[in-house]
Amino acid sequence: MPEPAEQRQDAWQELRSRIEERLAEYLQADADCPDRLREAMQYSLLAGGKRLRPILVLAACEACGGESEVELR
């Protein structure tokens, strides 16, 4: 049986992956966005080190009985 720290790490990694997928979807949604602006947004949003807050929000949502998939929409 995995240790609690390993379970938490696995759960956070799964949340991080879902967040990154959703951010990438948002960036592709706007066809009217100039390429240079889209590249700047991708650089800013998809760079590492910016996932702790969203992970904590989704984890808190799940801890309170909510569905994190709803929060990602």
N, C-alpha and C positions, 0 to 999 in steps of 0.2 A: 504494500500500500504506500502511495507517495506521501512524503512529508507535507505538512500544511504549507510550508514556504514554497515547495515545488508546485503544489496545487494552486496557490495564489499567483505564482509567476505564470503558470500556464493559462489561468483565467485572464490575467492582465494582458498577456500576449495575444490572446484571442480577441479581446476587446480592442486592443491597439490595431490589429489587422482590420477589424470591421470599421474602425474610425478612419483609417487610411483609405480603405476602399470607398467609403462614402465621400470623403474629401475629394478624391480623384473624380468621382462621378459629378460632384458639384462643379468642378473646374471645367469639365467637358460639356456641360449643359448649355453654356451661353455661346452661340454661334456668332453673335455680333461683337464679341470681345476681340480687340486687336491682338495679334500674336504676341507682340512685345509685352503687353499688359498681362496676358495669360501666362507667359513665361515667368514674369515677376511674381505673380500670384502663386504659381506652382512652386517656385523656389522658396517663397515665404511659408506656404502652408505645408508642403510635403517634406521640408527639411526635418531632420531628427530633433529630438529634445522638446517637442511641443505636444506631448500626448498625455502628460500626467493629469492635467485638469479634466480633459474629456473622459479619461479612464475613471477618475474618481467620481465624476458625475454619473456615469453609467453604472459603476459599482454601487453607488448609493441608491440609485433607482432600483436596481435589482434587490438590494438589501431591504428596501421598503416594500417589496412585493410588486414593483412595476416591471414593465417589459422594456429592456434597453433598445430593442429593435424599433419601438415606437419613438423613442427619444432620438434616434438617428435619422429620422425622416425630416 
